[in-house]
Amino acid sequence: MAHLETWYRCPVCYKPFRSLGEAVACRNDHLPESEQWAIGKGGKAIRIYENYHPDSLHGINGALMEADLSDIIAVRKMQLSERNSET
């Protein structure tokens, strides 16, 4: 199942870090910006934006669902049909 991670990005070089300490150390203590990402089982990452509706693609619920779906069309169709049959 997808999970949430907070990544920190250096505002000068825009390099992402998984810990605040690494981002702060980058480029002589520039203040990092935080981002939320939904990470799927296979490592697929979907960014979550605060201003989006929770059920849209970049909202929290939509991103968690999309992160678990395959990018292969045939597999994706099967996954979506399984989800629809469960509800």
C-alpha positions in Angstrom: 0.0 0.0 0.0 1.2 3.5 -0.7 2.6 5.6 2.1 3.5 9.3 2.6 7.0 10.7 2.8 8.1 14.3 3.4 11.1 15.4 1.3 13.0 18.6 1.9 14.4 20.5 -1.0 17.3 23.0 -0.9 15.9 26.3 -2.3 19.2 27.2 -3.9 20.1 24.1 -5.8 16.7 22.3 -5.6 18.3 19.0 -4.7 15.8 16.8 -2.7 16.8 15.2 0.6 15.0 12.7 2.9 16.0 14.4 6.1 15.9 18.0 7.2 19.5 17.8 8.5 20.9 17.0 5.1 18.9 19.7 3.4 20.0 22.3 6.0 23.6 21.3 5.6 23.3 21.8 1.8 24.4 25.1 0.5 25.4 26.7 3.9 22.2 26.4 5.8 19.7 27.7 3.2 16.1 27.1 4.4 14.6 24.0 2.7 11.1 23.7 1.4 9.1 20.6 2.4 7.1 18.5 -0.1 4.8 15.6 0.5 4.9 12.6 -1.8 2.9 9.4 -2.1 5.2 6.4 -2.6 3.8 3.2 -4.1 4.9 -0.4 -3.7 7.2 -0.3 -6.7 8.7 3.1 -5.8 6.4 5.2 -8.0 6.2 8.7 -6.5 3.3 11.2 -6.9 3.7 14.7 -5.5 0.8 16.0 -3.2 -0.1 19.6 -3.5 -1.9 21.4 -0.7 -4.3 23.4 -2.9 -5.8 20.3 -4.7 -9.0 18.5 -3.7 -8.1 15.4 -1.7 -9.6 13.1 -4.3 -7.9 14.6 -7.3 -4.7 13.2 -8.8 -2.4 15.5 -6.8 -4.6 15.5 -3.7 -3.7 13.2 -0.8 -6.3 10.4 -1.6 -5.8 10.5 -5.3 -2.0 10.5 -5.0 -2.0 7.5 -2.7 -4.3 5.6 -5.1 -2.3 6.6 -8.2 1.0 5.6 -6.5 -0.2 2.0 -6.2 -1.5 1.7 -9.8 0.8 0.4 -12.5 1.9 2.5 -15.5 1.4 -0.6 -17.7 -2.1 -0.1 -19.3 -3.2 -3.7 -19.2 -2.1 -4.2 -15.6 -3.7 -0.8 -14.7 -7.0 -1.8 -16.2 -7.1 -5.0 -14.1 -6.2 -3.1 -10.9 -8.9 -0.6 -11.5 -11.5 -3.3 -12.3 -10.5 -5.1 -9.1 -10.9 -1.9 -7.1 -14.3 -1.3 -8.6 -15.5 -4.8 -7.9 -14.5 -4.5 -4.2 -16.7 -1.4 -3.7 
